[in-house]
Amino acid sequence: MKHGDPAGLAEIDLRYKYFGLNVEMVVGGVEVISKRRFVTLVDLALSLSQAERCISSGGDATFGFTESEEVIHLRCDGELIAVTSSKRPCGLPSGVESS
């Protein structure tokens, strides 16, 4: 890759090396992703996109983080999406209507 040529970046580098930041996800007043957690934005966006496809097709979805063993589970619960975490196993209805 030539220096400064983004077209030459490998997907693995985009997912896990660049665009790292602290992210917070709160569902129903419960912190699902701590604002102290460092995640890579591209990986999170691609994981959420895949989860949306699974939920939209009537399935359940999961996503996790390379830097943690935690797994977030999403499933339809009527017209809402229920969110659970392997670290916080209680169901959290998100209030987000499924389509």
trRosetta pair geometry for C-beta under 8 A, 3 or more apart (Angstrom, degrees):
i j d omega theta_ij theta_ji phi_ij phi_ji
1 5 5.7 -159 -175 67 84 106
1 8 3.2 151 -124 129 93 132
1 9 6.6 64 -120 -69 154 45
2 5 4.1 67 66 -10 92 132
2 8 6.2 137 28 -6 65 156
5 8 4.4 51 103 6 109 115
6 9 5.6 -27 -164 -5 54 118
9 13 5.1 -121 -172 80 93 125
9 14 5.5 100 132 -55 126 95
9 18 7.5 -24 -156 -7 149 144
10 13 4.6 94 62 4 83 103
10 14 7.2 -152 95 -5 45 84
11 14 5.5 -55 -149 37 37 112
11 15 6.2 34 155 -19 70 107
12 15 5.8 -55 -145 37 30 110
12 16 6.2 -23 173 24 65 113
12 17 7.7 59 126 -11 65 107
13 16 6.9 -84 -133 56 20 76
13 17 4.4 -35 -160 29 66 133
13 18 6.5 49 149 -9 79 102
14 17 7.3 -16 -46 45 12 88
14 18 5.9 -36 -129 43 43 116
14 19 7.7 22 -168 15 62 120
14 42 5.1 -88 151 124 85 171
15 40 6.3 94 159 110 44 142
15 42 5.3 -118 -107 102 41 111
15 43 4.5 83 -172 -76 80 90
15 46 6.8 -46 -116 23 102 146
16 40 5.5 -156 -121 -7 31 166
16 43 6.2 60 -74 -55 61 135
16 66 6.2 13 -121 15 115 166
17 20 8.0 -80 159 -36 22 108
17 40 7.4 47 23 -117 19 142
18 40 7.2 83 74 -150 40 112
18 42 7.1 41 80 -2 88 130
19 40 5.8 84 85 -165 82 75
19 41 4.2 -85 146 38 115 109
19 42 5.4 98 63 -19 141 92
20 38 5.7 25 176 177 109 100
20 39 7.0 -175 -145 99 70 24
20 40 5.0 -44 -90 -94 71 68
20 41 7.3 -160 -94 -10 19 80
21 38 7.1 -167 109 -145 13 67
21 39 7.0 -28 66 63 59 65
21 40 8.0 101 18 -119 65 28
21 41 5.9 31 24 -51 111 105
22 35 5.6 57 155 176 112 62
22 36 6.6 -35 -146 -135 122 13
22 37 6.5 130 -144 72 71 43
22 38 5.8 -47 -84 -91 66 57
22 39 7.7 95 -127 19 25 74
23 33 5.6 -9 106 128 94 136
23 35 7.1 -123 110 -120 20 52
23 37 6.5 -47 55 83 74 96
23 39 5.1 -43 18 39 122 120
23 41 7.6 144 -63 -93 128 73
23 44 6.5 90 -16 -100 173 171
24 31 6.9 -58 -162 -139 94 98
24 33 6.0 178 -147 94 28 85
24 34 6.7 -38 -114 167 78 21
24 35 3.5 -16 -69 -75 115 86
24 37 8.0 135 -85 37 53 94
25 31 7.5 110 79 -162 53 55
25 32 4.5 -50 100 67 103 103
25 33 3.8 59 24 27 99 105
26 29 6.6 3 172 -128 108 14
26 30 6.7 159 -158 74 70 31
26 31 5.4 -36 -101 -96 81 53
26 32 6.8 169 -105 10 23 82
27 30 5.9 -30 70 61 70 85
27 32 5.1 34 8 -28 108 127
27 83 4.8 2 122 53 173 146
27 92 4.6 98 108 134 115 133
27 94 4.8 -57 -153 -111 113 82
28 83 7.9 -179 6 46 110 112
28 92 4.7 -163 34 -171 131 94
28 93 6.1 92 -70 68 141 58
28 94 6.5 -113 -33 -110 95 34
28 95 6.7 148 -77 -16 81 105
30 88 6.9 175 163 152 127 153
30 90 8.0 -134 -131 80 170 111
30 92 5.3 -120 50 -112 133 139
31 34 5.8 56 159 -91 128 60
31 35 7.8 -83 -143 -13 125 79
32 72 6.4 66 172 -118 119 122
32 83 6.0 -38 -101 143 148 133
32 85 5.7 175 -148 -56 81 128
32 88 7.2 -128 -117 51 60 136
32 92 7.0 -140 -74 54 113 159
33 37 5.6 -99 -179 47 84 143
33 39 7.3 -27 -168 -23 135 142
33 72 7.8 -36 -58 -68 96 140
34 37 4.7 111 67 -20 83 98
37 65 7.5 -59 179 -135 130 170
37 68 7.3 -36 -140 -33 122 146
38 67 7.0 -15 79 72 87 166
39 43 6.9 -127 173 72 91 109
39 44 5.2 69 140 -54 132 124
39 65 6.0 -87 -111 -128 105 120
39 67 7.5 -150 -101 33 60 121
40 43 4.4 64 81 15 104 112
40 44 6.7 175 85 -12 51 88
40 66 7.9 10 14 26 116 122
41 44 5.7 -58 -145 39 30 111
41 45 6.1 30 158 -20 67 108
42 45 5.8 -55 -145 37 30 111
42 46 6.3 26 157 -15 65 108
43 46 6.0 -57 -145 40 29 107
43 47 6.2 30 155 -20 64 109
43 65 8.0 102 122 -128 130 63
43 66 7.1 -54 -177 -10 164 113
44 47 5.7 -57 -147 37 29 113
44 48 6.3 26 157 -16 65 107
45 48 5.9 -56 -146 39 29 108
45 49 6.3 33 153 -22 63 107
46 49 5.5 -51 -145 34 32 115
46 50 6.5 33 155 -17 64 104
47 50 5.9 -55 -150 37 30 109
47 51 6.3 32 151 -20 64 107
47 63 3.7 102 176 -147 119 140
47 64 7.8 -146 -139 36 145 36
48 51 5.4 -51 -145 36 34 115
48 52 6.4 40 153 -24 65 101
48 63 6.9 -64 -65 -13 48 167
49 52 5.7 -50 -151 31 30 113
49 53 6.8 31 150 -18 62 102
50 53 5.7 -52 -153 33 35 113
50 54 6.6 34 151 -18 66 104
50 61 7.1 156 118 -150 75 122
50 63 7.1 129 70 -84 109 113
51 54 5.7 -55 -151 36 33 112
51 55 6.2 29 155 -15 68 108
51 61 3.7 124 -142 149 74 149
51 62 7.5 -168 -105 40 102 11
51 63 5.5 -71 -57 -30 122 118
51 74 5.4 75 -173 34 120 144
52 55 5.9 -56 -143 41 30 108
52 56 6.0 31 158 -21 65 111
52 61 7.7 15 -25 -59 22 170
53 56 5.8 -56 -142 38 26 112
53 57 6.4 15 160 -10 62 111
54 57 6.2 -68 -151 42 26 101
54 59 4.5 -77 -178 80 83 110
54 60 6.7 -24 146 98 121 24
54 61 3.8 138 74 -80 136 101
54 74 7.8 119 85 79 116 111
55 58 7.9 84 180 -40 30 9
55 59 6.9 -97 -80 70 27 61
55 60 7.5 28 -89 -132 69 24
55 61 5.4 -62 -44 -11 86 124
55 74 6.0 -52 -72 125 123 120
55 75 7.7 -172 -111 -126 93 24
55 76 6.4 136 -156 -54 88 91
55 81 6.5 -4 -144 -114 147 119
55 98 6.3 -127 162 -131 110 110
56 98 7.8 -176 -94 -170 50 90
56 99 6.5 -9 -119 77 89 85
58 76 7.3 -49 -145 0 46 145
60 73 6.7 -4 173 -172 117 92
60 74 6.5 164 -168 86 68 56
60 75 4.2 -19 -116 -96 100 92
60 76 7.7 -122 -89 8 65 71
61 73 7.5 153 86 -159 48 48
61 74 4.4 -9 63 60 95 107
61 75 7.6 -180 25 -72 62 52
62 71 5.4 4 -173 177 117 108
62 72 6.6 156 -155 81 61 51
62 73 5.1 -22 -99 -102 89 63
62 74 7.1 -175 -78 19 38 74
63 71 7.4 167 86 -156 25 67
63 72 5.5 -13 61 57 75 101
63 74 8.0 17 5 -4 91 111
64 68 7.2 -145 179 83 87 81
64 69 7.6 -35 -163 -176 128 25
64 70 6.4 166 -142 94 85 53
64 71 4.5 -40 -84 -103 106 70
64 72 7.0 172 -84 14 48 72
65 68 4.3 28 79 41 116 98
65 70 6.2 18 28 62 108 92
69 86 7.3 -95 127 95 80 142
70 85 6.1 -10 -169 -172 109 101
70 86 5.4 -177 -147 54 55 103
70 87 4.9 -37 -114 -18 110 116
71 85 7.4 156 82 -157 45 54
71 86 4.4 63 43 -22 81 126
72 83 6.6 -16 -173 -165 99 94
72 84 7.5 157 -159 84 53 42
72 85 5.5 -24 -104 -102 66 74
72 86 7.8 -97 -62 -3 32 80
73 83 7.2 149 80 -157 56 44
73 84 4.6 -12 59 63 106 92
73 85 7.4 -167 18 -78 78 24
73 86 7.6 102 -20 -49 102 73
74 81 5.6 -8 -165 -180 99 112
74 82 7.2 152 -154 78 46 52
74 83 5.8 -11 -100 -101 72 70
75 81 7.2 149 73 -159 28 65
75 82 5.2 -20 64 58 82 100
75 84 8.0 -1 13 9 103 104
76 80 7.7 137 -160 81 54 41
76 81 6.4 -47 -101 -105 46 60
76 82 7.5 45 133 12 7 87
76 98 5.1 2 -119 -54 103 167
77 80 5.1 -30 72 76 92 90
77 81 6.9 114 21 -144 87 12
77 82 4.0 72 -23 -33 133 110
77 91 7.4 105 -73 -179 158 135
77 93 5.9 -106 76 -107 140 97
79 97 5.1 -21 163 -137 96 85
79 98 6.1 -152 -163 32 43 84
80 93 4.5 25 137 -164 151 103
80 94 6.1 167 -178 48 96 68
80 95 6.3 -13 -130 -77 114 18
80 96 6.7 101 -151 58 66 50
80 97 6.8 -54 -91 -99 48 43
80 98 7.0 73 143 -17 2 92
81 93 7.5 132 75 -155 39 57
81 94 4.7 -13 73 30 89 125
81 96 4.9 -17 22 70 114 103
81 98 5.8 124 -61 -67 86 95
82 91 4.8 -23 -168 -163 119 108
82 92 6.7 133 -163 65 63 43
82 93 5.5 -39 -99 -92 71 59
82 94 7.2 -168 -100 -10 18 84
83 91 7.5 124 62 -162 39 57
83 92 4.6 -39 67 70 88 101
83 93 7.8 143 16 -109 76 10
83 94 5.3 74 -13 -59 115 107
84 88 7.3 -151 -166 95 60 71
84 89 5.9 23 -172 -154 114 43
84 90 7.0 -166 -124 87 93 25
84 91 5.4 -46 -72 -100 105 54
84 92 6.7 155 -79 14 50 83
85 88 4.2 40 59 45 117 83
85 89 7.0 -105 73 -69 58 35
86 89 7.1 18 -143 -79 25 81
88 92 7.9 27 118 -31 118 124
